[in-house]
């Protein structure tokens, strides 16, 4: 079974731009969660989608948004990029709550 | 807010030794715990999980122990191998939510 796939793997943007990251979950998984990983803050939860609905949201500004499609694939968008948004963005999928979340290898976003 | 923490940032062991990585959690509402391994350039890899109705669970060369009385979680790796070198994270999940709260991570270094 294929794992979680995230594209692109690397991205370089400048301040003020916006970016869209994509995640394809494991087949059959309906829950998709997004996390931000930085050396200073570690892994922090962004939001979770289940059946195209946002079910939980972390403590991030409204510049961070996401969506999920009917095939469970998910995208996250960050608008008006700031230097502090440089991070590894990780997507994880699971069957449902309280089930193991399996991660992709992330998108490394660098803001210049 | 409450978060999961780790006692040791770096653990160095010799190949063949047993390794123990510890984790303290503070949220008494957490009922599901996961250990992840993260290698350089990759996303977190699921190792083993345990639910709050258990105090021990074994996998292949790994054992997770849960002590709810003192809110402590540990990961034991038997016969540690150089390929086990990575950063290990514990994560907690509160019942009914899909949000994982991660600890800061422990780097395990295995010398041949």
Backbone of each chain as ProteinMPNN parsed JSONL, in Angstrom:
{"seq_chain_A": "XXXXXXXXXXXXXXXXXXXXXXXXXXXXXXXXXXXXXXXXXXXXXXXXXXXXXXXXXXXXXXXXXXXXXXXXXXXXXXXXXXXXXXXXXXXXXXXXXXXXXXXXXXXXXXXX", "coords_chain_A": {"N_chain_A": [[0.86, -1.179, 0.0], [0.613, 2.176, -0.877], [2.297, 4.911, 0.699], [1.8, 8.02, 2.515], [1.789, 10.75, 0.392], [3.495, 13.682, -0.367], [3.586, 16.746, -2.073], [5.042, 19.788, -3.377], [8.402, 18.494, -2.697], [10.301, 20.32, -1.97], [10.366, 23.865, -1.653], [10.777, 27.213, -2.544], [10.085, 30.438, -1.622], [9.221, 33.969, -1.637], [8.82, 36.648, 0.737], [5.471, 37.674, 1.341], [4.35, 36.327, -0.79], [2.145, 33.608, -1.774], [1.423, 30.139, -1.045], [0.731, 26.771, -2.022], [0.344, 23.582, -0.769], [0.382, 20.062, -1.285], [-1.25, 16.974, -0.442], [-1.512, 13.51, -0.546], [-3.348, 11.043, 0.894], [-2.969, 7.818, 2.562], [-4.482, 5.123, 0.891], [-7.89, 4.734, 1.544], [-7.818, 6.018, 3.963], [-9.465, 8.53, 5.73], [-9.07, 10.693, 7.299], [-7.103, 13.544, 7.427], [-4.328, 15.229, 8.567], [-2.444, 18.189, 9.259], [0.814, 19.362, 10.014], [3.242, 21.59, 11.37], [6.723, 21.741, 11.392], [9.426, 22.962, 13.122], [12.778, 23.855, 14.149], [12.751, 25.324, 16.527], [10.131, 25.285, 17.644], [9.283, 22.706, 17.362], [7.085, 20.001, 16.517], [4.0, 21.076, 15.483], [0.504, 21.178, 15.579], [-1.593, 21.927, 12.874], [-4.158, 21.751, 11.373], [-6.997, 19.544, 10.934], [-8.698, 17.426, 8.7], [-11.674, 15.746, 7.816], [-13.658, 13.781, 5.854], [-14.009, 15.932, 4.039], [-14.439, 18.08, 5.713], [-13.347, 20.51, 8.028], [-12.17, 19.47, 11.041], [-10.714, 19.898, 13.339], [-8.673, 22.558, 14.59], [-5.545, 24.108, 14.893], [-3.498, 26.453, 16.769], [-2.924, 28.687, 14.869], [-2.43, 31.537, 12.682], [-5.004, 33.045, 10.554], [-3.947, 33.082, 8.042], [-3.129, 30.633, 7.362], [-4.601, 27.971, 5.826], [-6.783, 25.316, 4.732], [-7.989, 22.499, 2.807], [-10.085, 19.717, 1.939], [-10.594, 17.196, -0.445], [-13.089, 15.242, -2.22], [-11.923, 12.788, -2.684], [-10.325, 12.439, -0.559], [-7.821, 13.574, -0.711], [-5.723, 16.306, 0.208], [-5.127, 19.817, 0.559], [-3.022, 22.468, 1.662], [-2.88, 25.923, 2.285], [-0.889, 28.801, 2.412], [-0.987, 32.159, 2.911], [0.328, 35.452, 2.169], [3.133, 35.182, 2.873], [5.536, 34.88, 5.521], [8.829, 35.37, 6.936], [9.077, 33.711, 9.131], [7.533, 31.557, 8.488], [9.007, 29.642, 7.344], [9.673, 26.292, 7.263], [9.263, 22.739, 7.885], [6.594, 21.185, 6.468], [4.267, 18.899, 7.362], [2.204, 16.205, 6.488], [-0.287, 14.006, 7.642], [-2.049, 10.932, 7.633], [-4.937, 9.068, 8.677], [-7.176, 6.386, 9.631], [-9.26, 7.187, 11.265], [-10.18, 9.087, 14.184], [-8.094, 8.62, 17.067], [-6.603, 6.624, 15.941], [-3.63, 5.266, 14.479], [-1.581, 7.825, 13.152], [-0.126, 8.305, 10.058], [2.727, 9.546, 8.534], [3.75, 11.679, 5.795], [6.765, 12.538, 3.947], [7.019, 15.232, 3.982], [6.957, 18.764, 3.053], [9.48, 20.939, 2.399], [9.604, 24.202, 3.128], [10.974, 27.227, 2.252], [11.465, 30.572, 3.024], [12.424, 33.521, 1.53]], "CA_chain_A": [[0.0, 0.0, 0.0], [1.427, 3.381, -0.957], [2.228, 5.747, 1.881], [1.342, 9.389, 2.328], [2.622, 11.449, -0.585], [3.398, 15.134, -0.304], [4.269, 17.468, -3.152], [6.384, 19.364, -3.77], [9.275, 18.202, -1.56], [11.001, 21.56, -1.614], [9.746, 25.059, -2.221], [11.374, 28.474, -2.119], [9.203, 31.568, -1.902], [9.624, 35.221, -1.013], [7.814, 37.233, 1.625], [4.302, 38.24, 0.697], [3.744, 35.387, -1.732], [1.329, 32.557, -1.183], [1.874, 28.813, -1.454], [-0.204, 25.661, -1.832], [1.003, 22.295, -0.606], [-0.563, 18.988, -1.559], [-1.071, 15.726, 0.299], [-2.358, 12.365, -0.905], [-3.289, 10.12, 2.029], [-2.988, 6.384, 2.304], [-5.773, 4.712, 0.372], [-8.84, 4.321, 2.572], [-7.768, 6.933, 5.109], [-10.331, 9.675, 5.5], [-8.617, 11.812, 8.127], [-5.816, 14.119, 7.043], [-3.881, 16.288, 9.472], [-1.249, 18.927, 8.853], [1.66, 19.81, 11.109], [4.416, 22.399, 11.036], [7.875, 21.364, 12.202], [10.553, 23.879, 13.129], [13.726, 23.524, 15.218], [12.428, 26.002, 17.774], [8.81, 24.943, 18.173], [8.987, 21.292, 17.204], [5.93, 19.639, 15.696], [2.795, 21.737, 15.959], [-0.689, 20.836, 14.827], [-2.231, 23.016, 12.124], [-5.578, 21.433, 11.267], [-7.363, 18.184, 10.547], [-9.877, 17.309, 7.856], [-12.303, 14.428, 7.727], [-14.797, 13.86, 4.929], [-14.063, 17.27, 3.437], [-14.782, 19.081, 6.729], [-12.303, 20.761, 9.016], [-12.694, 18.947, 12.303], [-9.944, 20.523, 14.409], [-7.755, 23.589, 14.112], [-4.538, 24.501, 15.859], [-3.371, 27.871, 17.079], [-2.191, 29.369, 13.808], [-3.233, 32.632, 12.119], [-5.898, 32.75, 9.456], [-3.196, 32.967, 6.773], [-2.996, 29.191, 7.127], [-5.908, 27.376, 5.558], [-6.687, 24.04, 4.042], [-9.239, 21.903, 2.344], [-9.985, 18.298, 1.59], [-11.43, 16.859, -1.583], [-13.92, 14.048, -2.032], [-11.072, 11.59, -2.719], [-9.542, 12.565, 0.68], [-6.613, 14.374, -0.918], [-5.844, 17.582, 0.92], [-4.185, 20.894, 0.269], [-2.98, 23.574, 2.609], [-2.464, 27.161, 1.66], [-0.402, 29.85, 3.3], [-0.974, 33.427, 2.183], [1.169, 36.526, 2.7], [4.202, 34.451, 3.566], [6.481, 35.581, 6.377], [10.069, 34.614, 7.125], [8.85, 32.704, 10.162], [6.793, 30.406, 7.963], [9.974, 28.641, 6.878], [9.481, 25.104, 8.097], [8.877, 21.492, 7.224], [5.16, 20.982, 6.621], [4.014, 17.468, 7.321], [0.833, 15.735, 6.378], [-0.471, 12.664, 8.186], [-3.397, 10.407, 7.424], [-5.36, 7.961, 9.53], [-8.525, 5.924, 9.334], [-10.157, 8.06, 12.009], [-9.623, 9.515, 15.47], [-7.486, 7.607, 17.924], [-5.96, 5.606, 15.116], [-2.281, 5.754, 14.158], [-1.398, 8.748, 12.049], [1.054, 7.985, 9.264], [3.208, 10.792, 7.957], [4.552, 11.78, 4.591], [8.1, 13.063, 4.193], [6.936, 16.663, 4.155], [7.389, 19.783, 2.096], [10.382, 21.909, 3.035], [9.304, 25.532, 2.614], [11.945, 28.247, 2.647], [11.019, 31.923, 2.672], [13.579, 34.419, 1.399]], "C_chain_A": [[0.896, 1.229, 0.0], [1.227, 4.201, 0.309], [1.656, 7.106, 1.561], [2.324, 10.108, 1.397], [2.39, 12.945, -0.505], [4.185, 15.737, -1.456], [4.053, 18.97, -2.975], [7.225, 19.026, -2.528], [9.977, 19.455, -1.06], [10.361, 22.74, -2.34], [10.468, 26.283, -1.669], [10.461, 29.604, -2.57], [9.797, 32.828, -1.276], [8.479, 35.757, -0.159], [6.673, 37.843, 0.831], [3.631, 37.33, -0.303], [2.829, 34.425, -0.993], [1.798, 31.209, -1.738], [0.781, 27.789, -1.185], [0.572, 24.362, -1.808], [-0.045, 21.194, -0.753], [-0.212, 17.721, -0.794], [-2.045, 14.673, -0.206], [-2.245, 11.336, 0.205], [-3.181, 8.67, 1.584], [-4.402, 6.003, 1.854], [-6.681, 4.193, 1.481], [-8.851, 5.206, 3.806], [-8.59, 8.175, 4.805], [-9.931, 10.901, 6.315], [-7.239, 12.256, 7.659], [-5.5, 15.278, 7.977], [-2.616, 16.931, 8.936], [-0.517, 19.421, 10.092], [2.796, 20.669, 10.546], [5.554, 21.966, 11.953], [8.997, 22.375, 12.019], [11.495, 23.49, 14.255], [13.331, 24.139, 16.557], [11.139, 25.546, 18.425], [8.472, 23.469, 18.063], [7.817, 21.061, 16.27], [4.675, 20.26, 16.282], [1.636, 21.454, 15.006], [-1.285, 22.072, 14.149], [-3.739, 22.815, 12.035], [-5.767, 20.003, 10.791], [-8.659, 18.211, 9.751], [-10.362, 15.877, 7.841], [-13.546, 14.595, 6.871], [-15.063, 15.285, 4.482], [-14.4, 18.39, 4.427], [-13.607, 19.268, 7.68], [-12.851, 20.391, 10.38], [-11.979, 19.566, 13.504], [-8.994, 21.545, 13.804], [-6.797, 23.948, 15.232], [-4.469, 26.012, 15.99], [-2.464, 28.581, 16.075], [-3.064, 30.474, 13.234], [-4.035, 32.201, 10.912], [-5.211, 32.669, 8.094], [-3.012, 31.491, 6.381], [-4.405, 28.608, 6.936], [-5.718, 26.061, 4.82], [-8.027, 23.618, 3.498], [-8.986, 20.438, 2.033], [-10.996, 18.014, 0.486], [-12.161, 15.543, -1.328], [-13.096, 12.757, -2.069], [-10.089, 11.563, -1.541], [-8.216, 13.295, 0.499], [-6.819, 15.75, -0.281], [-4.795, 18.571, 0.428], [-4.179, 21.856, 1.439], [-2.392, 24.774, 1.897], [-1.959, 28.122, 2.737], [-0.308, 31.125, 2.471], [-0.06, 34.428, 2.884], [2.309, 35.944, 3.532], [5.133, 35.377, 4.345], [7.72, 34.709, 6.551], [9.877, 33.463, 8.114], [8.05, 31.499, 9.703], [7.722, 29.34, 7.395], [9.932, 27.445, 7.819], [9.31, 23.878, 7.216], [7.389, 21.285, 7.507], [4.85, 19.515, 6.356], [2.528, 17.18, 7.269], [0.778, 14.314, 6.934], [-1.896, 12.198, 7.904], [-3.669, 9.252, 8.377], [-6.771, 7.553, 9.139], [-9.55, 6.844, 9.999], [-9.458, 8.473, 13.297], [-9.073, 8.332, 16.243], [-7.013, 6.385, 17.149], [-4.58, 6.148, 14.737], [-2.285, 6.72, 12.978], [-0.083, 8.409, 11.367], [1.442, 9.212, 8.449], [3.864, 10.612, 6.591], [5.915, 12.342, 4.951], [8.152, 14.592, 4.19], [7.322, 17.498, 2.958], [8.251, 20.777, 2.854], [10.168, 23.258, 2.382], [10.323, 26.523, 3.153], [11.472, 29.594, 2.138], [12.223, 32.846, 2.655], [13.146, 35.87, 1.579]], "O_chain_A": [[1.836, 1.314, 0.791], [0.154, 4.197, 0.912], [1.1, 7.328, 0.485], [3.537, 10.068, 1.604], [1.257, 13.421, -0.566], [5.293, 15.304, -1.773], [3.006, 19.391, -2.482], [6.773, 19.264, -1.408], [10.211, 19.614, 0.138], [9.888, 22.625, -3.47], [10.734, 26.372, -0.47], [10.111, 29.71, -3.745], [10.745, 32.765, -0.494], [7.323, 35.363, -0.321], [6.883, 38.45, -0.219], [2.464, 37.532, -0.637], [2.748, 34.426, 0.235], [2.479, 31.148, -2.762], [0.004, 27.926, -0.24], [1.359, 24.074, -2.711], [-1.208, 21.374, -0.392], [0.956, 17.433, -0.534], [-3.25, 14.912, -0.285], [-1.16, 10.804, 0.441], [-3.287, 8.346, 0.401], [-5.389, 6.511, 2.385], [-6.291, 3.323, 2.261], [-9.787, 5.153, 4.604], [-8.432, 8.795, 3.753], [-10.396, 12.01, 6.052], [-6.326, 11.442, 7.514], [-6.308, 16.19, 8.151], [-1.821, 16.293, 8.245], [-1.126, 19.837, 11.077], [3.238, 20.492, 9.411], [5.362, 21.84, 13.162], [9.46, 22.613, 10.903], [11.069, 22.859, 15.222], [13.556, 23.537, 17.606], [11.072, 25.436, 19.65], [7.467, 23.025, 18.619], [7.588, 21.837, 15.342], [4.325, 20.006, 17.435], [1.79, 21.491, 13.786], [-1.457, 23.119, 14.773], [-4.509, 23.619, 12.561], [-4.838, 19.349, 10.317], [-9.597, 18.932, 10.092], [-9.578, 14.928, 7.854], [-14.385, 15.455, 7.139], [-16.191, 15.775, 4.539], [-14.624, 19.529, 4.016], [-12.957, 18.303, 8.082], [-13.866, 20.928, 10.823], [-12.579, 19.737, 14.565], [-8.567, 21.415, 12.657], [-7.201, 24.075, 16.387], [-5.266, 26.746, 15.407], [-1.365, 29.019, 16.417], [-4.29, 30.383, 13.281], [-3.792, 31.148, 10.322], [-5.816, 32.241, 7.111], [-2.772, 31.165, 5.219], [-5.273, 28.751, 7.797], [-4.626, 25.744, 4.348], [-9.048, 24.276, 3.695], [-7.849, 19.99, 1.887], [-12.112, 18.534, 0.496], [-11.889, 14.835, -0.359], [-13.533, 11.736, -1.537], [-9.146, 10.772, -1.525], [-7.553, 13.603, 1.489], [-7.93, 16.279, -0.239], [-3.725, 18.193, -0.05], [-5.188, 22.041, 2.12], [-1.528, 24.652, 1.029], [-2.533, 28.23, 3.821], [0.375, 31.159, 1.447], [0.278, 34.26, 4.056], [2.419, 36.192, 4.733], [5.469, 36.478, 3.91], [7.684, 33.495, 6.349], [10.446, 32.384, 7.949], [7.905, 30.528, 10.445], [7.274, 28.26, 7.011], [10.133, 27.582, 9.026], [9.224, 23.964, 5.991], [6.98, 21.218, 8.666], [5.131, 18.975, 5.286], [1.718, 17.835, 7.925], [1.693, 13.519, 6.718], [-2.834, 12.994, 7.938], [-2.755, 8.557, 8.821], [-7.469, 8.269, 8.42], [-10.555, 7.227, 9.4], [-8.264, 8.226, 13.465], [-9.527, 7.198, 16.091], [-7.028, 5.262, 17.653], [-4.388, 7.362, 14.682], [-2.908, 6.466, 11.947], [0.946, 8.246, 12.023], [0.617, 9.827, 7.774], [4.44, 9.571, 6.275], [6.197, 12.596, 6.123], [9.219, 15.177, 4.376], [7.922, 17.02, 1.994], [7.808, 21.383, 3.83], [10.508, 23.446, 1.214], [10.509, 26.642, 4.364], [11.121, 29.741, 0.967], [12.955, 32.946, 3.64], [13.976, 36.775, 1.505]]}, "seq_chain_B": "XXXXXXXXXXXXXXXXXXXXXXXXXXXXXXXXXXXXXXXXXXXXXXXXXXXXXXXXXXXXXXXXXXXXXXXXXXXXXXXXXXXXXXXXXXXXXXXXXXXXXXXXXXXXXXXX", "coords_chain_B": {"N_chain_B": [[-0.34, 25.93, 27.212], [-1.002, 22.446, 28.039], [1.548, 20.028, 27.446], [3.497, 17.442, 25.88], [6.527, 16.222, 27.173], [10.089, 15.538, 27.042], [12.694, 13.885, 28.845], [15.452, 13.559, 28.233], [17.515, 15.039, 25.909], [19.482, 13.926, 24.201], [20.589, 10.65, 23.641], [23.102, 8.376, 23.943], [24.237, 5.275, 22.885], [25.741, 1.975, 22.805], [26.043, -0.275, 20.082], [23.92, -3.053, 20.206], [23.254, -2.74, 22.847], [20.499, -2.189, 25.133], [18.042, 0.317, 24.739], [16.452, 3.037, 26.368], [13.964, 5.333, 26.137], [12.496, 8.14, 27.476], [9.416, 9.792, 28.398], [7.371, 12.407, 29.524], [4.051, 13.223, 30.255], [1.445, 15.644, 30.592], [-1.26, 15.992, 30.402], [-4.088, 14.809, 31.735], [-6.294, 13.95, 30.4], [-5.495, 12.675, 28.163], [-5.567, 9.779, 26.184], [-4.427, 8.117, 24.414], [-1.431, 7.123, 22.983], [1.513, 7.596, 21.078], [4.546, 6.483, 19.648], [7.067, 7.839, 17.628], [9.561, 7.626, 15.072], [12.026, 9.604, 13.649], [13.967, 10.069, 10.921], [16.726, 11.787, 9.378], [15.672, 14.11, 6.985], [13.3, 12.872, 6.503], [9.809, 12.102, 7.132], [8.057, 11.679, 10.303], [8.036, 8.348, 11.472], [5.774, 5.841, 12.229], [6.047, 3.91, 15.145], [5.07, 2.435, 17.439], [2.053, 2.127, 19.315], [-0.059, 2.9, 22.163], [-2.862, 2.437, 24.232], [-4.803, 4.018, 26.824], [-5.923, 2.107, 28.444], [-4.155, 0.137, 28.76], [-0.966, -0.975, 30.065], [1.344, -1.822, 29.031], [2.909, -2.626, 25.966], [4.028, -4.629, 23.327], [6.241, -4.721, 20.528], [8.048, -5.486, 17.562], [11.154, -5.825, 18.705], [10.691, -3.563, 20.194], [9.229, -2.013, 23.062], [6.583, -0.467, 24.698], [5.884, 1.315, 27.591], [3.429, 2.377, 29.847], [2.692, 4.531, 32.406], [0.212, 5.602, 34.111], [-0.259, 6.712, 36.54], [1.903, 8.336, 37.272], [2.054, 9.716, 34.994], [3.747, 8.96, 32.778], [5.675, 7.802, 30.071], [7.421, 5.326, 28.27], [9.839, 4.189, 25.886], [11.252, 1.259, 24.961], [13.997, -0.11, 23.385], [15.23, -3.004, 22.167], [18.421, -4.595, 21.833], [19.853, -2.526, 20.366], [20.492, -1.05, 17.2], [22.705, 0.372, 14.694], [21.061, 1.448, 12.712], [18.945, 2.33, 14.156], [19.468, 4.822, 14.961], [18.248, 8.013, 15.297], [15.771, 10.64, 15.656], [13.494, 10.457, 18.252], [10.097, 10.719, 18.942], [7.511, 11.199, 21.305], [3.98, 11.187, 21.332], [0.805, 12.491, 22.249], [-2.706, 11.94, 22.488], [-5.869, 13.282, 22.904], [-8.874, 11.889, 24.003], [-11.414, 11.647, 21.609], [-10.521, 13.634, 20.018], [-8.534, 14.556, 17.158], [-6.072, 15.532, 17.305], [-2.635, 15.453, 17.595], [-0.316, 15.915, 20.159], [2.977, 16.691, 20.371], [6.076, 15.702, 21.897], [9.332, 17.213, 22.535], [11.319, 15.676, 21.459], [13.87, 13.119, 21.352], [17.198, 12.532, 20.624], [18.626, 9.657, 19.452], [21.678, 8.105, 19.469], [23.58, 5.646, 18.058], [26.392, 3.807, 18.495], [28.721, 1.851, 16.605]], "CA_chain_B": [[-1.17, 24.752, 27.388], [-0.252, 21.26, 28.429], [2.259, 19.419, 26.321], [4.302, 16.279, 26.207], [7.939, 16.59, 27.24], [11.061, 14.472, 27.12], [13.699, 14.191, 29.834], [16.801, 13.562, 27.703], [17.582, 15.444, 24.514], [20.352, 13.024, 23.442], [20.926, 9.391, 24.279], [24.139, 7.662, 23.192], [24.373, 3.878, 23.311], [26.55, 1.108, 21.972], [25.298, -1.286, 19.34], [23.643, -4.258, 20.986], [22.669, -2.365, 24.134], [19.075, -1.837, 25.165], [17.841, 1.762, 24.898], [15.192, 3.45, 26.978], [13.666, 6.739, 25.908], [11.411, 8.498, 28.386], [8.51, 10.877, 28.019], [6.398, 12.784, 30.537], [2.926, 13.972, 29.718], [0.793, 16.353, 31.689], [-2.699, 16.082, 30.211], [-4.729, 13.601, 32.24], [-7.353, 13.542, 29.475], [-4.905, 11.918, 27.046], [-5.885, 8.351, 26.318], [-3.809, 7.382, 23.321], [-0.058, 7.589, 22.891], [2.235, 7.021, 19.945], [5.977, 6.775, 19.477], [7.511, 7.987, 16.251], [10.989, 7.73, 14.774], [12.23, 10.481, 12.509], [15.32, 10.122, 10.367], [17.025, 13.03, 8.687], [15.086, 14.27, 5.665], [12.075, 12.083, 6.357], [8.752, 12.379, 8.078], [7.99, 10.74, 11.431], [7.599, 6.991, 11.143], [5.071, 5.184, 13.328], [6.739, 2.752, 15.724], [4.172, 1.662, 18.266], [1.099, 2.941, 20.055], [-0.652, 2.273, 23.337], [-4.041, 3.138, 24.731], [-4.718, 4.225, 28.269], [-6.408, 0.933, 29.186], [-3.054, -0.814, 28.81], [0.24, -0.397, 30.646], [2.508, -2.33, 28.318], [2.636, -3.185, 24.653], [5.292, -5.018, 22.698], [6.316, -4.895, 19.094], [9.299, -6.132, 17.188], [12.298, -5.2, 19.394], [10.293, -2.383, 20.956], [8.202, -2.146, 24.091], [6.154, 0.805, 25.259], [5.324, 1.216, 28.931], [2.63, 3.541, 30.212], [2.39, 4.643, 33.832], [-0.746, 6.707, 34.185], [-0.203, 7.302, 37.883], [2.883, 9.423, 37.24], [1.981, 10.3, 33.652], [5.056, 8.686, 32.185], [5.681, 6.887, 28.931], [8.786, 5.02, 27.859], [10.052, 3.319, 24.735], [12.425, 0.426, 25.127], [14.455, -0.732, 22.143], [16.152, -4.085, 22.494], [19.517, -4.851, 20.899], [19.871, -1.341, 19.51], [21.323, -1.154, 16.014], [23.023, 1.696, 14.119], [19.906, 1.929, 11.972], [17.973, 2.912, 15.09], [19.854, 6.21, 15.199], [17.204, 8.911, 14.776], [15.089, 11.382, 16.704], [12.281, 9.771, 18.673], [9.076, 11.584, 19.522], [6.269, 10.65, 21.806], [2.843, 12.051, 21.038], [-0.39, 12.132, 22.988], [-3.96, 12.282, 21.853], [-6.98, 13.345, 23.845], [-10.036, 11.148, 23.506], [-12.403, 12.39, 20.848], [-9.871, 14.604, 19.142], [-7.578, 13.99, 16.209], [-4.873, 16.348, 17.425], [-1.502, 14.885, 18.31], [0.614, 16.847, 20.79], [4.278, 16.032, 20.348], [7.173, 16.129, 22.732], [10.414, 17.894, 21.825], [12.142, 14.693, 20.772], [15.149, 12.654, 21.885], [18.051, 11.98, 19.588], [19.301, 8.418, 19.826], [22.888, 7.865, 18.686], [24.045, 4.286, 18.278], [27.763, 3.617, 18.012], [29.015, 0.449, 16.278]], "C_chain_B": [[-0.334, 23.555, 27.771], [0.418, 20.662, 27.203], [3.064, 18.237, 26.828], [5.753, 16.698, 26.234], [8.83, 15.391, 27.351], [12.153, 14.884, 28.084], [15.064, 14.391, 29.209], [16.793, 13.993, 26.253], [18.436, 14.517, 23.655], [20.683, 11.801, 24.268], [21.929, 8.656, 23.395], [24.306, 6.261, 23.747], [25.299, 3.131, 22.36], [25.642, 0.115, 21.261], [25.137, -2.54, 20.188], [23.062, -3.97, 22.362], [21.162, -2.212, 23.994], [18.961, -0.334, 25.418], [16.488, 2.021, 25.541], [15.04, 4.946, 26.78], [12.414, 7.076, 26.703], [10.627, 9.707, 27.916], [7.553, 11.132, 29.171], [5.265, 13.531, 29.86], [2.15, 14.572, 30.879], [-0.722, 16.392, 31.566], [-3.368, 14.778, 30.629], [-5.844, 13.107, 31.335], [-6.81, 12.758, 28.278], [-5.147, 10.434, 27.244], [-5.24, 7.498, 25.242], [-2.44, 7.982, 23.081], [0.66, 6.853, 21.774], [3.713, 7.402, 20.042], [6.293, 6.803, 17.989], [9.025, 8.062, 16.191], [11.139, 8.629, 13.549], [13.705, 10.501, 12.12], [15.481, 11.4, 9.556], [16.407, 13.053, 7.286], [13.8, 13.496, 5.439], [11.028, 12.53, 7.367], [8.78, 11.382, 9.222], [7.408, 9.395, 10.986], [6.982, 6.348, 12.368], [5.865, 3.975, 13.822], [5.749, 1.854, 16.454], [3.229, 2.618, 18.978], [0.579, 2.169, 21.258], [-1.829, 3.11, 23.792], [-4.028, 3.132, 26.246], [-5.243, 3.051, 29.079], [-5.357, -0.176, 29.263], [-1.882, -0.161, 29.52], [1.511, -0.88, 29.944], [2.065, -2.869, 26.967], [3.962, -3.472, 23.98], [5.151, -5.116, 21.202], [7.603, -5.634, 18.774], [10.469, -5.325, 17.732], [11.924, -3.956, 20.189], [9.191, -2.725, 21.942], [7.854, -0.747, 24.572], [5.503, 0.525, 26.607], [4.603, 2.513, 29.248], [2.329, 3.481, 31.703], [1.494, 5.858, 34.015], [-0.698, 7.412, 35.533], [0.744, 8.496, 37.914], [2.952, 10.079, 35.869], [3.318, 10.178, 32.931], [4.934, 7.59, 31.134], [7.133, 6.567, 28.611], [8.779, 4.087, 26.659], [11.343, 2.559, 24.973], [12.748, -0.228, 23.783], [15.497, -1.776, 22.519], [17.215, -4.228, 21.397], [19.625, -3.734, 19.866], [20.896, -1.481, 18.395], [21.64, 0.234, 15.463], [21.86, 2.292, 13.338], [18.81, 2.505, 12.853], [18.293, 4.361, 15.391], [18.862, 7.141, 14.507], [16.725, 9.771, 15.935], [13.771, 10.666, 16.982], [11.348, 10.757, 19.367], [7.981, 10.745, 20.159], [5.17, 11.657, 21.495], [1.635, 11.553, 21.812], [-1.622, 12.646, 22.258], [-5.054, 12.249, 22.894], [-8.192, 12.665, 23.214], [-11.012, 12.063, 22.777], [-11.826, 13.436, 19.931], [-8.885, 13.905, 18.221], [-6.254, 14.72, 16.274], [-3.8, 15.597, 18.197], [-0.659, 16.023, 18.881], [1.939, 16.124, 20.955], [5.214, 16.578, 21.407], [8.267, 16.736, 21.875], [11.309, 16.922, 21.071], [13.417, 14.352, 21.514], [15.954, 12.081, 20.738], [18.759, 10.755, 20.136], [20.486, 8.216, 18.889], [23.432, 6.49, 19.047], [25.424, 4.128, 17.654], [28.018, 2.14, 17.727], [30.007, -0.166, 17.273]], "O_chain_B": [[0.894, 23.632, 27.824], [-0.076, 20.774, 26.081], [3.278, 18.062, 28.028], [6.174, 17.474, 25.377], [8.366, 14.314, 27.724], [12.517, 16.058, 28.159], [15.784, 15.306, 29.608], [16.122, 13.365, 25.434], [18.133, 14.339, 22.475], [21.015, 11.903, 25.449], [21.64, 8.352, 22.238], [24.497, 6.085, 24.951], [25.596, 3.597, 21.26], [24.601, -0.279, 21.786], [26.088, -3.022, 20.802], [22.45, -4.843, 22.977], [20.625, -2.119, 22.89], [19.707, 0.219, 26.226], [15.512, 1.315, 25.286], [15.888, 5.729, 27.206], [11.401, 6.383, 26.613], [11.115, 10.53, 27.14], [6.988, 10.195, 29.734], [5.496, 14.374, 28.993], [2.194, 14.069, 32.002], [-1.408, 16.78, 32.512], [-3.228, 13.76, 29.951], [-6.298, 11.972, 31.478], [-7.582, 12.238, 27.472], [-4.955, 9.9, 28.337], [-5.481, 6.293, 25.17], [-2.296, 9.201, 22.985], [0.451, 5.66, 21.55], [4.064, 8.504, 20.464], [5.868, 5.947, 17.212], [9.681, 8.504, 17.134], [10.461, 8.437, 12.539], [14.567, 10.902, 12.902], [14.506, 12.006, 9.111], [16.599, 12.124, 6.501], [13.271, 13.463, 4.328], [11.328, 13.241, 8.326], [9.448, 10.352, 9.131], [6.434, 9.327, 10.236], [7.6, 6.313, 13.432], [6.298, 3.132, 13.035], [5.605, 0.674, 16.135], [3.567, 3.778, 19.215], [0.751, 0.954, 21.361], [-1.793, 4.34, 23.742], [-3.326, 2.337, 26.872], [-5.028, 3.002, 30.29], [-5.622, -1.272, 29.758], [-1.798, 1.066, 29.579], [2.61, -0.406, 30.23], [1.004, -3.48, 26.834], [4.897, -2.675, 24.047], [4.119, -5.526, 20.67], [8.169, -6.321, 19.624], [10.735, -4.228, 17.241], [12.8, -3.351, 20.808], [8.348, -3.589, 21.701], [8.744, 0.065, 24.825], [4.682, -0.382, 26.743], [5.096, 3.603, 28.958], [1.778, 2.497, 32.196], [1.964, 6.995, 34.067], [-1.062, 8.583, 35.64], [0.436, 9.533, 38.502], [3.823, 10.912, 35.621], [3.926, 11.172, 32.532], [4.204, 6.611, 31.289], [7.989, 7.45, 28.675], [7.847, 3.311, 26.449], [12.401, 3.158, 25.164], [11.882, -0.818, 23.137], [16.523, -1.456, 23.119], [16.95, -4.015, 20.213], [19.506, -3.962, 18.662], [22.009, -1.961, 18.606], [20.907, 1.183, 15.743], [21.693, 3.511, 13.307], [17.854, 3.099, 12.353], [17.488, 5.062, 16.005], [18.661, 7.068, 13.295], [17.213, 9.644, 17.058], [13.032, 10.317, 16.061], [11.751, 11.517, 20.247], [7.576, 9.715, 19.622], [5.43, 12.857, 21.407], [1.46, 10.351, 22.007], [-1.582, 13.634, 21.525], [-5.156, 11.303, 23.675], [-8.484, 12.855, 22.034], [-11.383, 13.123, 23.281], [-12.549, 14.058, 19.154], [-8.459, 12.782, 18.493], [-5.403, 14.55, 15.4], [-4.031, 15.157, 19.323], [-0.328, 16.976, 18.176], [2.014, 15.078, 21.599], [5.157, 17.753, 21.768], [8.16, 16.776, 20.649], [11.993, 17.323, 20.129], [13.98, 15.189, 22.219], [15.463, 11.251, 19.973], [19.416, 10.822, 21.175], [20.324, 8.161, 17.67], [23.71, 6.212, 20.214], [25.6, 4.294, 16.447], [27.597, 1.274, 18.492], [30.363, -1.338, 17.146]]}, "name": "protein", "num_of_chains": 2, "seq": "XXXXXXXXXXXXXXXXXXXXXXXXXXXXXXXXXXXXXXXXXXXXXXXXXXXXXXXXXXXXXXXXXXXXXXXXXXXXXXXXXXXXXXXXXXXXXXXXXXXXXXXXXXXXXXXXXXXXXXXXXXXXXXXXXXXXXXXXXXXXXXXXXXXXXXXXXXXXXXXXXXXXXXXXXXXXXXXXXXXXXXXXXXXXXXXXXXXXXXXXXXXXXXXXXXXXXXXXXXXXXXXX"}
